[in-house]
Amino acid sequence: MINLEGQVAIITGGAQGIGEGVCKVFCDAGATVALWDVRDSGAETAAKLKAEGGKIFFQKVDITNREAVDGAVNEIISAHSKIDILINNAGIVRDKSILKMTQEEWDAVINVNLSSLFTTTQAVLPYMREARYGRIISASSINGFAGAFGQTNYSASKAGVAGFTRALCREVGRYGITANAVAPGFIETEMTSGMPEEIIKAGIAMIPVARIGTAEDMGYAYLYLASKQAGFINGVTLHANGGAMPM
């Protein structure tokens, strides 16, 4: 198994869903994890994983707020002296057809899913550059490539993550830092649990491995890209969707 012992990782949106799965996988791999989330339930998630042996702590952070991000980063540096890995996982949906979508619904999704990457990356990059090492991995989505009805805001944000990643890798590679993205497909989370059974079955029927993905499946995708062994993987979007075509 990939070993992250001695490495410090920030995982945004870690309170539940894919983020919680990534936190668990990284804790199992030995990383010290800073679980960032705007929800207080992040403290419960961190406590649960800590009870299972994980080195993890919760910071309540609004990733759209630069002051909050800078403050949390400063706390980590003060306690641990470095940040090796940044996982930009946090994301929201505000689904509506474009003629019904409000400006606020558009802005909320773009701000959380895309603009926050600028804020978090700017905050950690100086420390990674000084250390001449880092892994920055961000959450795209199959719908950033295929699109989805009622998701012009979400699909635009996730396509933007892929473009951000391709450009960022050209700036940071010389410092021993890689920038990659993961594009999940149909994943079992709190959001999908409320879907009608026939919709879930139809979605699974389109996946060659014949099952829905899990949060831990995504955690292992992130784990490889975060590893020292993935040092020559840079600027890519890893499509983790069981073989479902993104287009």
PyMOL commands that set and color helices and strands:
alter all, ss='L'
color gray80, all
select helices_A, chain A and resi 17-28+41-51+66-80+103-131+143-146+152-175+190-193+197-205+215-226+228-230
alter helices_A, ss='H'
color red, helices_A
select strands_A, chain A and resi 8-12+32-37+55-60+85-88+134-139+177-184+237-240
alter strands_A, ss='S'
color yellow, strands_A
deselect
rebuild
show_as cartoon
